[in-house]
Structure formats: C-alpha cells, structure tokens
Amino acid sequence: MCLSFCASNNKRKRVAMRTYYSKHSDEKLAEIGCNICGSRDFEDYFVVEESRFVKCRRCGLVYQNPQPIFSDLKNRYNEEYFRYELENEENFFNLMLLGLNDISFWSITANFREREFLDIGCATGMLISYMEKKGWKGRGVEICRESAEYGIKKRGVDIFIGTLEEASFPDNSFSVVHFSHLIEHLTDPRSFMLEVHRIVRGNGYVIVTTPNIDGLQAKIFGTEWRSAIPDHLFLFSKKTLQRLVEETGFEVVKIVTWGGLAKGTVPSIVKKPVDKLAKLLGFGDVMLFLLRKL
C-alpha cells in the first residue's frame, strides 16, 4: 500500500508531497500492451525518473511501458519499505477510515450475516485489527514480508505473505474485499480484478482506492504530481478504472474523490474551499470505487 505522504528518503525535491517510491537499476523491463483493451497503439505521456509513461490511444489508460517484470519489482517491497509503512501507518489508517465513512460502510454492511473482511496490501495490519474489534473476521494479504510479520507478531492478525493469486482463497470467501493504493502497483490489474471477483461473495462489496490521473493535482503538476512515480505502473482515471472493473464482472455502486490541492502548495484559505469542491464535483486527487459483484 502506498498513500500520498512524503517519505523521509525521497530522492528529489517536489512541488507537492510525494509518495514513497523506489527503483532499482538492475530491474528487467518488458514492453506490454494496454491492460484494459489490449491495444499496442499508444502515445508518449510523460517520463518520470527515466520511467516512461504512455497513454493508450484506444481507451485512454496511462501506464508505464516498458515496465519492470514482477520477479524484479517485488524486491522493492523490503525492509526500507516496511520502515516507511510503519512510520506512516496512523496516517494511512485514518485516511482509510475516512474513505469507509464516505461510502457509509457501516450502514451498508449493517445487515451482513457473514462478516469476512479481506484487506489486500494490508501493510502492518492496522485496519484488519480494527475491523476485528468491530466484529468482523479479518484477513490480509501483503507482499512485504517485514510488514506482514510485524502485523502477525505485534497485532496477532492473519496475513498471507505473498500475492493475492498465491493465497489461493476458496471461491466466495469474503463479504468485503478492500485494497487501498494497491492496484496502481500491480503488473496485471485485469487478472487481479478477476481473482477478486472469484473470491468475493455475490452480495458483497469491493472497495478500491487509487490516485486519479484526471484530478486537479495531476493536471496542474504533470510530472511533478506526487503520484507520478516509478512504483506506480498504472495511473487510472474514473473512466478507465470504471471500464476495467465493469469488464471484470463488477457494477459501480459509488465513486467518491478527495484532495483538491496538496498541503503546502497553496495557503490554507485557498486549499479548504478547493478540497470541498474536489469532493463535491469529483476532481479530487484520490478516488474510491465501491463495487458489487455481478
């Protein structure tokens, strides 16, 4: 999981606060087609830290191309990444709770008899622990071994160390599947969403949070946008993410966005009204999709 906060080891100064990011010079790269429509017809979008982002001419998806292969990419999520997660876990947790409140999570799940909650990219397991205190049976999936082991040992939560596909959960295992700031890090979001579709119950919900490349901040800052980083392989808009989730078997129940302008970029007297408008009009820096399985 990677949220919009400035990490202590950022490698360059930016106009806005940055997410954690890393890149290794010895990673192998592969040319790919569009993960949504399969097209290989694209145009250059921007270059960040020598990572080339392109835009599909057919569907509009923005993605890294070429991008690192998974066997190399997974090594980014190491002890250094764990320290970043641990340092910022309270901030991440509070933002996830705000997102759940924005979709009236507690109301829409109030009548659920089966209360199994899966958090993918769960980091140190703080949200899982909270959900268990609320009466849910929580489980997690986390690729960073150090983060997962911290959650297992310190919080006593159930975390599978590896990818969702490697976890091999049974069909229809969960009434809610949640993943925050994860899908943009994956090498194959389509296959991932198909696996999510398999493991969520028919009456359950899926909650997806990811940066919004059509948001105001992305348009203002361009390559200086805090989510334009080498760790983000795909940068979705509301349009492209909606197409992906609908094509993988979900209906969109609700979309919310938040974050008009990053803290420190403008005076608070300007930031507050812009933030309110971003949520009201849907041009926020981050977007949350509430989905139901078809």
C-alpha positions in Angstrom: 0.0 0.0 0.0 1.3 3.5 -0.8 -0.5 6.7 0.1 0.2 10.3 -0.7 2.7 11.3 2.0 6.2 12.5 1.8 8.8 9.8 2.7 11.9 10.6 4.5 14.1 9.0 1.8 12.6 10.9 -1.2 15.3 11.3 -3.8 14.2 14.6 -5.2 12.5 17.8 -4.1 9.0 18.3 -5.4 6.3 20.9 -5.6 3.9 18.7 -3.7 4.4 16.0 -1.1 5.5 12.7 -2.6 4.5 9.1 -2.1 7.2 6.6 -1.3 8.9 5.3 -4.4 11.9 3.3 -5.3 13.6 2.0 -8.4 16.5 -0.4 -9.0 18.8 0.0 -12.0 19.2 -3.8 -12.5 15.5 -4.5 -13.0 14.5 -6.2 -16.3 11.9 -4.4 -18.3 9.2 -5.7 -20.6 7.1 -4.0 -23.3 3.4 -4.5 -22.7 0.1 -3.8 -24.4 -2.8 -2.0 -22.7 -4.1 -3.9 -19.7 -7.7 -2.8 -20.4 -8.2 -3.1 -24.2 -5.1 -5.0 -25.3 -4.1 -2.3 -27.8 -0.4 -1.6 -28.5 -1.3 1.7 -30.1 -0.1 4.3 -27.6 1.5 7.8 -27.4 4.0 9.1 -25.0 2.5 10.7 -21.9 5.4 11.7 -19.7 8.8 10.5 -18.3 9.5 10.3 -14.6 12.8 9.2 -13.2 13.5 7.6 -16.6 10.3 5.6 -16.3 8.3 6.1 -19.5 4.5 6.5 -19.2 2.3 6.2 -22.3 -1.4 6.7 -23.0 -3.4 4.1 -24.9 -4.9 5.7 -28.0 -7.9 3.4 -27.9 -9.1 3.6 -24.3 -7.0 6.3 -22.6 -5.3 4.2 -20.0 -2.0 5.7 -18.8 0.7 3.2 -17.9 4.4 2.5 -17.7 5.8 1.0 -20.8 8.2 -0.7 -20.7 7.7 -1.7 -17.1 9.7 -4.0 -14.7 8.9 -7.7 -14.6 7.2 -8.9 -11.4 10.1 -11.1 -10.2 12.3 -7.9 -10.0 9.6 -5.5 -9.0 8.6 -7.4 -5.8 12.1 -6.7 -4.4 11.2 -3.1 -3.9 9.0 -4.0 -1.0 11.7 -4.7 1.5 12.9 -3.6 4.9 13.1 0.1 3.8 9.5 0.0 2.6 8.4 -1.6 5.9 10.0 1.3 7.8 8.1 3.8 5.6 4.8 1.9 6.2 5.4 1.7 10.0 6.3 5.4 10.2 3.1 6.4 8.4 0.6 3.7 9.5 -1.5 6.0 11.6 -2.0 8.4 8.7 -2.8 5.6 6.3 -5.3 4.1 8.7 -7.1 7.3 9.4 -7.4 8.0 5.6 -8.8 4.6 5.0 -11.4 5.1 7.8 -12.4 8.4 6.2 -12.9 6.6 2.9 -15.1 3.9 4.5 -17.2 6.7 6.1 -17.5 8.4 2.7 -19.3 5.3 1.3 -21.4 4.8 4.5 -19.6 1.4 5.0 -21.1 0.7 8.5 -24.7 1.3 7.2 -24.4 -0.7 4.0 -23.0 -3.7 5.8 -25.1 -3.5 8.9 -27.3 -6.5 7.9 -24.5 -8.7 6.7 -24.7 -12.2 8.4 -21.3 -13.2 7.0 -18.7 -10.7 8.0 -15.4 -11.7 6.4 -13.1 -8.8 5.6 -10.0 -9.1 3.3 -7.5 -6.2 3.1 -5.1 -6.7 0.2 -1.9 -4.8 0.5 -2.6 -4.6 4.2 0.9 -3.5 5.3 1.2 -3.8 9.1 -2.4 -5.0 9.5 -3.8 -2.0 11.4 -7.1 -1.9 9.5 -7.6 -5.7 10.0 -7.1 -5.3 13.7 -9.6 -2.5 13.8 -12.2 -4.5 11.8 -11.9 -7.5 14.1 -12.7 -5.2 17.1 -15.8 -4.2 15.1 -16.9 -7.8 15.0 -15.5 -8.8 11.6 -13.3 -11.8 10.8 -10.3 -10.1 9.2 -7.6 -11.4 6.9 -4.8 -9.7 5.0 -2.5 -10.2 2.0 0.9 -8.4 2.0 3.9 -8.9 -0.3 6.3 -7.1 2.0 7.4 -9.8 4.4 8.7 -7.4 7.1 5.3 -5.5 7.2 3.3 -8.7 7.3 5.4 -10.3 10.0 5.0 -7.2 12.1 1.2 -7.4 11.8 1.2 -11.1 12.6 3.5 -10.8 15.6 2.6 -7.5 17.1 -1.2 -7.4 16.3 -2.0 -11.1 16.1 -3.8 -10.7 12.8 -4.0 -13.3 9.9 -1.8 -12.1 7.0 -0.8 -14.2 4.0 2.7 -13.2 2.8 2.7 -13.0 -1.0 0.3 -12.1 -3.7 -3.5 -12.5 -3.8 -3.1 -15.2 -6.5 -0.6 -17.1 -4.4 -3.0 -17.0 -1.4 -5.5 -19.3 -3.4 -8.5 -18.4 -1.3 -11.6 -20.5 -2.0 -14.4 -19.2 -4.2 -16.8 -16.7 -2.5 -14.7 -16.4 0.7 -15.2 -12.8 1.6 -18.2 -10.4 2.1 -15.9 -7.4 1.7 -12.6 -7.1 -0.2 -10.7 -3.9 0.4 -7.5 -2.5 -1.2 -6.2 1.0 -0.9 -3.4 2.4 -3.1 -2.5 -1.1 -4.4 -3.9 -1.5 -7.9 -1.6 1.1 -9.4 1.4 -1.0 -8.3 0.3 -4.2 -10.0 1.8 -5.6 -13.2 -1.6 -7.1 -14.3 -4.6 -5.2 -12.8 -7.1 -7.1 -15.0 -6.1 -10.6 -13.8 -6.1 -9.2 -10.2 -9.6 -8.0 -10.5 -10.8 -11.3 -12.0 -9.3 -13.0 -8.9 -11.0 -10.6 -6.6 -14.3 -11.4 -8.5 -13.8 -15.1 -7.8 -13.2 -14.7 -4.0 -15.9 -12.1 -3.1 -19.5 -13.2 -2.4 -22.3 -12.3 -4.7 -23.9 -9.9 -2.2 -20.5 -8.5 -1.1 -18.6 -5.3 -1.7 -15.2 -4.5 -3.2 -13.6 -1.2 -2.2 -10.8 0.2 -4.5 -8.8 3.4 -3.7 -6.2 4.7 -6.1 -4.8 8.1 -7.4 -6.9 9.9 -10.0 -4.9 11.0 -13.1 -7.8 13.2 -14.2 -7.7 15.0 -10.8 -6.8 18.6 -10.4 -3.4 18.0 -8.9 -2.4 15.7 -11.8 -3.4 18.3 -14.3 -1.6 21.1 -12.5 1.7 19.4 -11.6 2.2 16.9 -14.5 5.5 15.1 -14.0 5.7 16.8 -10.6 2.4 15.2 -9.4 3.0 13.3 -6.2 1.6 10.1 -7.7 3.7 10.2 -10.8 6.4 7.8 -9.5 8.2 4.7 -10.8 6.3 2.5 -8.3 3.0 3.3 -10.0 2.7 1.1 -13.1 -0.8 2.2 -14.0 -2.5 5.6 -13.4 -6.2 5.3 -13.7 -8.9 7.9 -14.4 -12.5 7.4 -13.4 -13.3 6.4 -16.9 -10.5 3.8 -17.3 -11.0 2.3 -13.9 -14.7 2.0 -14.5 -14.2 0.2 -17.7 -11.7 -2.2 -16.1 -14.0 -3.1 -13.2 -17.1 -3.5 -15.4 -15.3 -5.8 -17.8 -14.1 -8.0 -14.9 -17.6 -8.5 -13.5 -18.5 -5.7 -11.2 -21.0 -2.9 -11.1 -20.0 0.5 -9.8 -22.2 1.5 -6.8 -20.5 4.7 -5.9 -17.4 6.8 -6.8 -16.0 9.4 -4.4 -12.9 11.6 -4.7 -11.0 13.8 -2.3 -7.9 16.0 -2.2 -8.1 19.3 -4.2 -4.6 20.7 -3.6 -1.8 19.2 -1.6 -0.9 20.7 1.7 1.9 23.2 1.4 1.3 24.1 -2.2 -1.2 26.9 -1.5 -2.4 28.9 1.6 -5.0 27.1 3.7 -7.5 29.8 2.8 -7.4 28.5 -0.8 -6.9 24.8 0.0 -10.0 24.4 2.1 -12.6 25.5 -0.5 -10.8 23.7 -3.3 -10.8 20.5 -1.3 -14.5 20.8 -0.7 -15.2 21.4 -4.4 -12.9 18.4 -5.3 -15.1 16.1 -3.3 -18.4 17.7 -4.4 -17.5 17.8 -8.2 -15.3 14.7 -8.4 -12.0 16.1 -9.4 -10.1 15.0 -6.3 -6.5 13.7 -6.3 -7.6 10.3 -5.0 -10.7 8.3 -5.9 -12.6 5.4 -4.2 -14.8 3.0 -6.1 -17.5 1.0 -4.2 -18.3 -2.1 -6.3 -20.7 -5.0 -6.2 -20.2 -8.4 -7.9 -22.4 -9.1 -10.9 
